Amino acid sequence: MGHGKLIKFAQNETFSCLLQPSSQELLADGYFNLRDHSVKGRWVDFFKDAVNPGSLVLELGCGKGEYTIDLACRNPQSCYVGVDIKGARLWKGAKYATENKLANVGFLRTRIEFINAFFAKGEVDRIWLTFSDPQLKSENSRLTSPMFLERYRKFLKPGGVIHLKTDSRFLHEYTKAVCEVNGFEVLACTSDLYGDSGAQLEPEVREVKTFYEKMSLKQGFKITYMAFRIDGEEPIVKPSDPAQFDSKLWRSLEEPRHFFGQTE
Ligand SMILES: C[S@@+](CC[C@H](N)C(=O)[O-])C[C@H]1O[C@@H](n2cnc3c(N)ncnc32)[C@H](O)[C@@H]1O
């Protein structure tokens, strides 16, 4: 591991806005049997210095956390938690939040697979999924797959909204299909966020851009956006028929991205 990363990891230990529980702390016995973290149901205490500790917004896969920070600065009446597994990326957001004394920003280093160990029923108002890996081959690893949506449903407030911003047409079309087969309410959907159809959306959807988004825009990729609700009791099902979602077609249309001097 590089020296720079080691310094970031050491600094991460000092940031009170960053929670980084170990896997061992969470795994009671086996991968699927999670032990609840002490913050679950107690985010109000975590955000005790914020204007409104009871309003919680998550960004899942937040990377360096710029989106979490920007949204939090625009909306001081809500609290924002950026979640990612990469400590060196979270370091940037946690350092900024610490140095700027942002009382409504927190970061959580964990696998999103473990998310139910951290949030209690009805504790979260909305979720942002920003440039999630499309996981072309592994549906169950996709952050909008039924397996993940079932997890989110356990802690989203009734009527809570999920926002998906992505440059992957594959992930966008897949998520649309999941909404369609499950009868979910879609509040907004555009395959070209910065084209005319995105103009009526809340300003923050277009005005705030993530790190990855800026890189993607520079390479000429279109950004898509969806907002939807997953209320209901019925089990969430996959789009199983190519008429619902043609995974082969959309996969074949995905183009490689070239970031950080490598292909992502
Ligand atoms: C393509 S990057 C996007 C980062 C950021 N949202 C942006 O737009 O700049 C995807 C991020 O999701 C994180 N990620 C992907 N799958 C994850 C998982 N299962 N649990 C936690 N983090 C995950 C990665 O570590 C990475 O930082």
The ligand as an ORCA input file, in Angstrom:
! r2SCAN-3c Opt
* xyz 0 1
  C     -18.034      4.789    -10.123
  S     -17.740      5.223     -8.489
  C     -18.764      6.658     -8.268
  C     -18.326      7.486     -7.106
  C     -19.130      8.783     -6.888
  N     -20.513      8.506     -6.613
  C     -19.018      9.690     -8.081
  O     -19.983      9.788     -8.840
  O     -17.946     10.304     -8.267
  C     -18.644      3.978     -7.586
  C     -18.340      3.984     -6.093
  O     -19.172      3.032     -5.454
  C     -18.418      2.318     -4.489
  N     -19.063      0.994     -4.347
  C     -19.411      0.155     -5.350
  N     -20.001     -0.949     -4.862
  C     -20.011     -0.803     -3.506
  C     -20.489     -1.608     -2.437
  N     -21.067     -2.787     -2.671
  N     -20.348     -1.151     -1.175
  C     -19.747      0.048     -0.938
  N     -19.272      0.853     -1.914
  C     -19.412      0.441     -3.180
  C     -17.014      2.261     -5.051
  O     -16.055      2.098     -4.030
  C     -16.895      3.614     -5.755
  O     -16.341      4.602     -4.919
*
